Amino acid sequence: MTFCLIALLTISSVRADLIGHGGMIRAIHMSSDGRYVLTGSFDYSAIIWDFGEQREIGRLDGHDGPVTSAHFVNGGERALTASDDKTVILWNVKKRKAIYRLTGHTHKVMSVVSTLDGTHAASGDWDGNVIIWDLVTGLALRTINVGVPVNSVVFLGDTDHLAIGGHDNLIRIYDSLSGRHLGQLEGHLMAITQLSSSRDGTRLLSASIDGSIRLWDMDGFIQIMKLEGHDKQVFAVNFINGETTAISAGRDGTIIHWDLKTGRKLRQILAHKSIIWAVTTSPDGRFALTAGLDETAKVWHLDSGDQIGKELETTHEPKPWLDSDHPGAEIYKKCARCHAFRADLIQRSGPHLENLFGRPVGGVEGYHYSNALIGKSFLWNDETIFELFDKGPDVFLPGTKMPIQKVTQSSELLQLIDYLKELTTAAN
C-alpha cells in the first residue's frame, strides 16, 4: 500500500530518480497492471521497482555481462532479460529466481520480447540470429538469420509475425513459426534501433540512427508518416495507450510525445543530460519512464511535462509521526515521502499539507498543479480524502500526476484521515 496526497511536482531539490544501478540503464519496461517497473543495466543486473514509491523491491542477478533488454511477460509474474553474455533468462519475478536460462546465441543478445499470451519469445543477436523460444519448455523452436546484426525484435500484435530491425536500414518481416520471409519495409537511411507494434499488429513504429521515427501500415507494408524532431540519433520509440500518440527518446536526452494523426509534437521534455537508451509508458498512458546513460531512470507526467518525484531526504526536520502512537501515523509515513506537513518546511514534490482540511482543491498558492485539479471546486475533507484513496487517484481525479494508488482497507484509511487531521491542524 503506497500513496501520496493530491498531486506531484518536481522541484529542483527533489531526488526523483530510480537510483540503484551501478551502470548505464539500457532497458526499461512496465508491468501491465502499472505496479512495477523493470530496468536492465550494464552493471549486469535487472531491478524490479515499485512504481508508486519509486523504490527498489528486488534484483535479478544471473547474467555474466551487461543487460541489454528487459521485458515483463504477460501479466508481469515472469520477466525476460537479455545480455552481452549471449544468453536470455526467463525469471520468476516474485521469487527472483531463474526459470530457464535460454542458450544458443553466438553473440551479444540485444533484444528480447514475448508474445502477448506469454507462451513464446523472440531474441535477436549481433550475429544476425533471431531465436524463437517456447517459454513453457525453455526450448528453442527456430532460428532465423537475417544477415545483419539485430538491434530490435517485436511481434506484430497477437500474431506470429515478427518485425526485425538491425544494422542496415531495412525492417524485415517473418513468420516466426515457419521462418518464412514475408517482406520488408524500406525508408530509413541508417540502422534501426527500436521497433514498437500496435496491439492489433496493423501498425509499426521504428526508430533509427538517421534521427527519424517512421509509422508503417503493416497491411500494405507502406510508410504512413515520417516524424522528425530529435537533434540526433533516436534510440527508443513506443506506442502509447490508445495508440493515437507515441513517445520517442534518443541521444539528445529528450523525449517527444507525438500525435500520430497529425505528426505534431504534443510535448518535448529534456529528460536527461545525456543519452536516453530506452523509454516506456504506463498502461494508462499518463506517465513516461526513461532510462539513461546517467545510470538513472525517471518518471514523467506527459500532460504537464513534470517529473514525478520522491521524498527529499532530510534529517533535521521534525517528524512527529515517528514518535506517535496513533495507528494512522504508521500509514502516514508513505505520505511523508512527497509532502511537507507544514508550509515553512522544505517543500517536497507534492503540495504541503498544512491546513489541508477545508482547503479548496488546488489551493496552495504557487504550486504547479496538473490539469486534473485545475477548475475543480470541492474542498478537501474527510469525505473527499476517503474517496480519493478508496476509488484511487486515477478514478477520482482522471489525469492526475499521482500513480494508481488505493488504500484497500477502510479501517486503515479512516485511521490515516484521523491522523492527517491531527497532524495538519496542530501546532507541531
Secondary structure, DSSP 8 states (H G I E B T S, - for coil): ----SS-----TT---EEE--SS-EEEEEE-TTSSEEEEEETTSEEEEEETTTTEEEEEEE--SS-EEEEEEETTTTEEEEEETTS-EEEEETTTTEEEEEE---SS-EEEEEE-TTSSEEEEEETTSEEEEEETTTTEEEEEEE-SS-EEEEEE-TTSSEEEEEESSSEEEEEETTT--EEEEEE--SS-EEEEEE-TTSSEEEEEETTSEEEEEETTTTEEEEEEE--SS-EEEEEE-TTSSEEEEEETTSEEEEEETTT--EEEEEE--SS-EEEEEE-TTSSEEEEEETTSEEEEEETTTTEE-------SSS--GGGT---HHHHHHHHHTTT--SSTTS---SS---TT-TT-BTT-STT----TTTTT---B-SHHHHHHHHHH-HHHHSTT-SS-S-----HHHHHHHHHHHHHHHHS--
